[in-house]
Amino acid sequence: MGRKMAKFTLRLVLACLVVSCTKSGDEVAAEAARSEQICKAAKESRKAVAIRARELGMSRADLGKIVCEGRPLDQMMPAQNDFVKDRPSDKQNRKELGATPQDKKIEGSARTASSFRDRPIPVAVARVKIGRVDAFYASSASLQAEEEASVVARTEGIVKELFVEEGDNVTLGSHLAQLDTRRLELEVARTRKNIESFERAYLRAKQLYESKMISPDAYDQAVFSFEREEASLNLQLYELEEATIKAPIEGFITTRHIKLGNTLRPGDLAFEIKRAAVIEAVINVPEKEMLKLRKRQLALASVDALGGSQFEGIVDRVSPEVDSSTGTFRVTISLENKDNRLKPGMFARIKVRYDSRENVLLLRRDAVVTQNNESAVFVVKAGRAMRKAVDLGYVMGDEVEVLNGLSDGDQVVISGQGGLRDRALVRVVSP
């Protein structure tokens, strides 16, 4: 680098000497002085030469060439103090000295960049407002019936009639099916005849026993036979009653397990019934949230199968202990189902409201930008976007609570903030 600087400086000095031979003494002296300035600048540093050449709009090599051609230096080297205000524009210099394609590209880029910087960025804004915010714990659950029953046969018999089908609503005591009772009816009639006979024998034995004409054992045998037949009759009457299968609870038939002609034995499953008036949703809540949820809190259930329809309910039960295997505790939510639209097994999105605040600042969530775990917004004032850090609280739908950093009525950018910088010029395109 030092050798190149020396050669460049030597060329400049020789050029100055050649030019001076064709001039008068005063001109030679003036030219020599100006050439000395250039040579001095060349000796300072490579950077200084580059700066001088750039001020003239030419390369370092062209600088020495122009001097050797005998051009007046005062056209190229204006006084230090007056250079900025008196120099021709860059465009004019390039026109006089010959602008390169690279010069034109640089000029166009600079013009474009400058124009972009000065152009306001279009943005959409929304106002910060005062309102109410509710805090919800969100989860999901599969709905289940509050109460359900498995209906089984209590006596043996053949299914003679069916009174309900799956999906039918039933009340407590509704007839579900009827078994053939002809055998039972005959047994009942026979047992009643036997009872009449054993009753007469019992009364006769009683008179004889009181008269001490029979032994106590004979009297006890007569009593036992009579009471045995009475017990048999009661059992047969019970079986006859149970031959009509009835609903043990109010609800709807979820499953029918029997068909006409089936032979049922005691314990055989016949129907399954679930109570429809109230539907439950059971959610498993992490133990860190345990203090937030308690009985009687408002709950909302959104059911996808019903187009996102919402159903109100309350927290009915909160388990007092945490499952050690999962680290969660059970919370049972009861949902009203007056129109029977909710069905057991449906998937629901559950929200339990555990807190509510009035007169708080609310902000559109899409106004918030996050960087390095810091939340901020751009507030529009006097045509500029001012970046402000904010502290946020509860989130409710498309809005978020603002704890610090904003005031009621502030206009914040909700669209177009991606390319914004602090104090950037903006143009509001929507209120």
Secondary structure as GFF3:
##gff-version 3
##sequence-region A 1 431
A	DSSP	alpha_helix	2	20	.	.	.	ID=ss1
A	DSSP	alpha_helix	25	44	.	.	.	ID=ss2
A	DSSP	alpha_helix	46	56	.	.	.	ID=ss3
A	DSSP	alpha_helix	60	68	.	.	.	ID=ss4
A	DSSP	three_ten_helix	73	75	.	.	.	ID=ss5
A	DSSP	alpha_helix	83	86	.	.	.	ID=ss6
A	DSSP	alpha_helix	90	97	.	.	.	ID=ss7
A	DSSP	alpha_helix	101	118	.	.	.	ID=ss8
A	DSSP	beta_strand	121	127	.	.	.	ID=ss9
A	DSSP	beta_strand	129	145	.	.	.	ID=ss10
A	DSSP	beta_strand	148	152	.	.	.	ID=ss11
A	DSSP	beta_strand	157	162	.	.	.	ID=ss12
A	DSSP	beta_strand	169	170	.	.	.	ID=ss13
A	DSSP	beta_strand	175	179	.	.	.	ID=ss14
A	DSSP	alpha_helix	182	210	.	.	.	ID=ss15
A	DSSP	alpha_helix	216	242	.	.	.	ID=ss16
A	DSSP	beta_strand	244	246	.	.	.	ID=ss17
A	DSSP	beta_strand	251	256	.	.	.	ID=ss18
A	DSSP	beta_strand	263	264	.	.	.	ID=ss19
A	DSSP	beta_strand	269	274	.	.	.	ID=ss20
A	DSSP	beta_strand	278	286	.	.	.	ID=ss21
A	DSSP	three_ten_helix	287	289	.	.	.	ID=ss22
A	DSSP	beta_strand	298	303	.	.	.	ID=ss23
A	DSSP	three_ten_helix	304	306	.	.	.	ID=ss24
A	DSSP	beta_strand	309	318	.	.	.	ID=ss25
A	DSSP	beta_strand	328	336	.	.	.	ID=ss26
A	DSSP	beta_strand	347	364	.	.	.	ID=ss27
A	DSSP	three_ten_helix	365	367	.	.	.	ID=ss28
A	DSSP	beta_strand	369	371	.	.	.	ID=ss29
A	DSSP	beta_strand	374	381	.	.	.	ID=ss30
A	DSSP	beta_strand	384	389	.	.	.	ID=ss31
A	DSSP	beta_strand	391	396	.	.	.	ID=ss32
A	DSSP	beta_strand	399	404	.	.	.	ID=ss33
A	DSSP	beta_strand	411	415	.	.	.	ID=ss34
A	DSSP	three_ten_helix	417	419	.	.	.	ID=ss35
A	DSSP	beta_strand	424	430	.	.	.	ID=ss36
###
